[in-house]
Amino acid sequence: MTLATRQTLSLTLRALLSLWRQPWFVAITLVQPIIWLLLFGALFKKIIEIPGFHGGSYIAFLAPGIVVMTAMFNSAWSGMALIDDINRGVTSRFLVTPVRREALIAGRILKEAVVVVIQSLIIVGLALIVGASFPGGVGGVAALFVVSALLGAAFGALSNGFGLIMRQEEALIGATQFILLPLTFLSTVFIEANLMPRWMAHVADFNPVNWAVIAGRAATSSNPDWGLAASRAGFLVALLAVCLAFATRAFRSYQRSV
């Protein structure tokens, strides 16, 4: 095991132990997706009767989108914890240690991926209870978790980069909301692409949220399209690499400023 890997795992464990001291955080962040799944799913369950909608259950259609949306929203707040560490002087103390700067970012991102998997398990379990099904089986659900974790990690890295640049929670909240809401509604989280306005469907083709939703639905369907799922997962891996590079560069910029 390389030094960078050991440092990353140590920092991930530190972040998870911090989360362990406030376990209600995971539960609280599940309130909104549960509302989306149960209330929104019940409110629009008749949408399957619209000509052109392919699916027997709106809950089953909605569930992968909610898993992906939850991963994105929760990971996008990762920069808040980093700003808190900056304000308390924790980050400055790390900078005088030999720990690699990449590990300081990767440790936080890996922790977000773990949280995404835990929350995804809860959402999928709840969806099964209310009548959803995942014909793709365990493998398909696992693939849904993987693409959700990739998307969450990418947005977590982006959030950390913004946090290092802005260093103010209010500014980070504004920037995050400015990005997350359009990406959510310019995707197929709630509706099929063929029922969207043409320009929105075209934009969705370049939307990373939509990549994860498409991959998740392709993997959990009765006839899994693994080629489609793998291609969209590849796009997400590329996005993650770009976001990690951005966050690492922002960290080095922050280091020069202190």
C-alpha positions as CSV (number, residue, x, y, z in Angstrom):
1,M,0.0,0.0,0.0
2,T,1.4,3.4,-1.0
3,L,1.9,6.2,1.4
4,A,-0.7,8.3,-0.4
5,T,-3.2,5.5,0.0
6,R,-2.5,5.0,3.7
7,Q,-2.9,8.8,4.2
8,T,-6.2,8.9,2.3
9,L,-7.6,6.0,4.3
10,S,-6.5,7.5,7.6
11,L,-8.2,10.8,6.7
12,T,-11.3,9.0,5.6
13,L,-11.4,7.2,8.9
14,R,-11.1,10.6,10.7
15,A,-14.0,11.9,8.7
16,L,-16.1,8.8,9.4
17,L,-15.4,9.0,13.1
18,S,-16.5,12.6,13.1
19,L,-19.7,11.5,11.4
20,W,-20.1,8.6,13.9
21,R,-20.3,11.2,16.7
22,Q,-23.3,12.8,15.0
23,P,-25.2,9.8,13.3
24,W,-28.4,11.8,13.1
25,F,-26.8,13.7,10.2
26,V,-27.4,10.8,7.9
27,A,-31.0,10.5,9.1
28,I,-31.7,14.2,8.7
29,T,-30.3,14.3,5.2
30,L,-32.7,11.5,4.3
31,V,-35.8,13.6,5.1
32,Q,-36.0,15.4,1.8
33,P,-35.4,12.3,-0.5
34,I,-38.0,10.4,1.4
35,I,-40.5,13.2,0.9
36,W,-39.6,13.2,-2.8
37,L,-40.0,9.4,-3.0
38,L,-43.2,9.0,-1.0
39,L,-45.1,12.2,-1.6
40,F,-44.0,13.2,-5.1
41,G,-44.2,9.5,-6.1
42,A,-47.8,9.3,-4.8
43,L,-48.8,12.7,-6.2
44,F,-47.7,11.9,-9.8
45,K,-48.3,8.1,-9.9
46,K,-50.8,8.6,-12.7
47,I,-48.1,9.9,-14.9
48,I,-47.5,6.4,-16.2
49,E,-50.8,6.8,-18.1
50,I,-49.4,9.5,-20.3
51,P,-48.8,8.1,-23.8
52,G,-45.1,7.6,-24.4
53,F,-44.3,6.8,-20.8
54,H,-42.6,3.4,-20.6
55,G,-42.9,1.8,-17.2
56,G,-45.3,0.0,-15.0
57,S,-44.8,1.9,-11.8
58,Y,-43.8,5.6,-11.2
59,I,-42.2,4.7,-7.9
60,A,-40.0,2.1,-9.6
61,F,-39.1,4.8,-12.3
62,L,-38.5,7.5,-9.6
63,A,-36.4,5.5,-7.1
64,P,-33.1,5.4,-9.1
65,G,-33.4,9.1,-9.7
66,I,-33.9,9.8,-6.0
67,V,-30.9,7.7,-5.2
68,V,-28.8,9.8,-7.6
69,M,-30.2,13.1,-6.5
70,T,-29.6,12.4,-2.9
71,A,-26.0,11.5,-3.6
72,M,-25.5,14.7,-5.5
73,F,-27.2,17.0,-2.9
74,N,-25.6,15.6,0.2
75,S,-22.1,15.4,-1.3
76,A,-22.3,18.9,-2.6
77,W,-22.3,20.2,1.1
78,S,-18.9,18.6,1.7
79,G,-17.2,21.9,1.4
80,M,-19.1,23.2,4.5
81,A,-17.1,20.9,6.7
82,L,-13.8,22.0,5.0
83,I,-14.7,25.7,5.6
84,D,-15.3,24.8,9.3
85,D,-11.9,23.2,9.5
86,I,-10.3,26.3,7.9
87,N,-12.0,28.5,10.4
88,R,-11.0,26.3,13.4
89,G,-7.4,26.1,12.2
90,V,-7.5,22.4,11.5
91,T,-6.5,22.8,7.9
92,S,-3.6,25.0,8.7
93,R,-2.2,22.4,11.1
94,F,-2.5,19.7,8.4
95,L,-0.5,21.9,6.1
96,V,2.6,21.7,8.3
97,T,2.5,17.9,8.2
98,P,4.0,15.8,5.4
99,V,0.6,14.5,4.4
100,R,-0.1,14.8,0.7
101,R,-2.5,17.5,-0.4
102,E,-4.3,15.0,-2.7
103,A,-5.0,12.8,0.3
104,L,-6.5,15.7,2.2
105,I,-9.1,16.0,-0.5
106,A,-9.5,12.3,-1.4
107,G,-10.1,11.4,2.3
108,R,-13.1,13.7,2.4
109,I,-14.4,12.4,-0.9
110,L,-14.1,8.8,0.0
111,K,-16.1,9.5,3.2
112,E,-18.8,11.1,1.1
113,A,-18.9,7.9,-1.1
114,V,-19.4,5.8,2.0
115,V,-22.3,8.0,3.2
116,V,-23.9,7.8,-0.3
117,V,-23.9,4.0,-0.2
118,I,-25.5,4.0,3.3
119,Q,-28.2,6.4,2.2
120,S,-28.8,4.6,-1.1
121,L,-29.4,1.3,0.8
122,I,-32.0,3.0,2.9
123,I,-33.7,4.6,-0.1
124,V,-33.8,1.4,-2.1
125,G,-35.1,-0.5,1.0
126,L,-37.9,2.0,1.4
127,A,-38.7,1.9,-2.3
128,L,-39.1,-1.8,-2.1
129,I,-41.4,-1.5,0.9
130,V,-43.7,0.9,-1.0
131,G,-43.9,-1.4,-4.1
132,A,-40.9,-0.6,-6.3
133,S,-39.0,-3.4,-7.9
134,F,-35.5,-3.7,-9.4
135,P,-35.6,-6.5,-12.0
136,G,-31.9,-6.1,-12.6
137,G,-31.3,-7.8,-9.2
138,V,-28.5,-7.2,-6.7
139,G,-26.0,-6.6,-9.5
140,G,-28.1,-3.8,-11.0
141,V,-28.7,-2.2,-7.6
142,A,-24.9,-2.4,-6.9
143,A,-24.3,-0.6,-10.2
144,L,-26.8,2.1,-9.2
145,F,-24.8,2.6,-6.0
146,V,-21.5,2.8,-7.9
147,V,-22.7,5.5,-10.3
148,S,-24.3,7.4,-7.5
149,A,-21.1,7.3,-5.5
150,L,-19.1,8.5,-8.5
151,L,-21.5,11.4,-9.0
152,G,-21.4,12.2,-5.3
153,A,-17.6,12.1,-5.2
154,A,-17.4,14.4,-8.2
155,F,-19.7,17.0,-6.6
156,G,-18.0,16.5,-3.2
157,A,-14.6,17.4,-4.9
158,L,-16.2,20.4,-6.6
159,S,-17.7,21.6,-3.3
160,N,-14.4,21.3,-1.6
161,G,-12.7,23.3,-4.4
162,F,-15.4,26.0,-4.1
163,G,-14.9,26.0,-0.3
164,L,-11.2,26.5,-0.6
165,I,-11.7,29.4,-3.0
166,M,-14.7,31.1,-1.3
167,R,-14.0,30.3,2.4
168,Q,-17.5,31.6,3.3
169,E,-20.4,29.3,4.0
170,E,-23.0,31.7,2.6
171,A,-21.1,32.0,-0.7
172,L,-20.8,28.2,-1.0
173,I,-24.5,27.7,-0.3
174,G,-25.4,30.1,-3.1
175,A,-23.0,28.6,-5.6
176,T,-24.1,25.1,-4.8
177,Q,-27.8,25.8,-5.1
178,F,-27.1,27.7,-8.4
179,I,-25.6,24.5,-9.8
180,L,-27.7,21.7,-8.2
181,L,-31.2,22.8,-8.9
182,P,-30.9,23.3,-12.7
183,L,-29.0,20.1,-13.0
184,T,-31.7,18.2,-11.2
185,F,-34.6,19.5,-13.3
186,L,-32.6,19.3,-16.6
187,S,-32.4,15.6,-16.2
188,T,-34.7,12.5,-16.3
189,V,-35.0,12.2,-12.6
190,F,-38.7,12.9,-12.6
191,I,-39.8,12.3,-16.3
192,E,-38.7,10.4,-19.3
193,A,-36.6,12.2,-21.9
194,N,-39.2,11.7,-24.7
195,L,-41.8,13.6,-22.7
196,M,-39.4,16.6,-22.0
197,P,-39.2,19.7,-24.3
198,R,-36.7,19.0,-27.0
199,W,-34.2,21.6,-25.8
200,M,-34.3,20.2,-22.3
201,A,-33.8,16.6,-23.5
202,H,-30.8,17.8,-25.5
203,V,-29.3,19.6,-22.5
204,A,-29.8,16.5,-20.4
205,D,-27.5,14.5,-22.8
206,F,-24.6,16.6,-21.4
207,N,-25.8,16.6,-17.7
208,P,-23.8,14.4,-15.3
209,V,-26.9,13.9,-13.2
210,N,-28.6,12.4,-16.2
211,W,-25.6,10.2,-16.9
212,A,-25.9,8.6,-13.4
213,V,-29.7,8.3,-13.7
214,I,-29.5,6.6,-17.1
215,A,-26.8,4.3,-15.9
216,G,-28.8,3.4,-12.8
217,R,-32.0,2.7,-14.7
218,A,-30.2,0.7,-17.4
219,A,-28.6,-1.5,-14.7
220,T,-31.7,-2.1,-12.7
221,S,-34.1,-2.8,-15.6
222,S,-35.5,-6.2,-16.5
223,N,-33.1,-6.3,-19.5
224,P,-29.9,-4.5,-18.2
225,D,-28.0,-2.6,-20.8
226,W,-24.5,-2.9,-19.4
227,G,-22.9,-1.2,-22.3
228,L,-25.0,2.0,-21.7
229,A,-24.4,1.8,-18.0
230,A,-20.6,1.4,-18.5
231,S,-20.4,4.3,-20.9
232,R,-22.2,6.7,-18.6
233,A,-20.1,5.4,-15.6
234,G,-17.0,6.2,-17.7
235,F,-18.2,9.8,-18.2
236,L,-18.7,10.1,-14.5
237,V,-15.1,8.8,-13.8
238,A,-13.8,11.4,-16.2
239,L,-15.8,14.1,-14.4
240,L,-14.5,12.9,-11.1
241,A,-10.9,13.2,-12.3
242,V,-11.5,16.7,-13.5
243,C,-13.2,17.7,-10.2
244,L,-10.4,16.2,-8.1
245,A,-7.8,18.0,-10.1
246,F,-9.8,21.3,-9.6
247,A,-10.0,20.7,-5.8
248,T,-6.3,19.8,-5.5
249,R,-5.3,22.9,-7.4
250,A,-7.6,25.0,-5.2
251,F,-5.9,23.4,-2.2
252,R,-2.4,24.4,-3.4
253,S,-3.7,27.9,-4.1
254,Y,-5.1,28.1,-0.6
255,Q,-1.8,26.9,0.8
256,R,0.1,29.7,-1.0
257,S,-2.3,32.3,0.5
258,V,-1.7,31.3,4.2
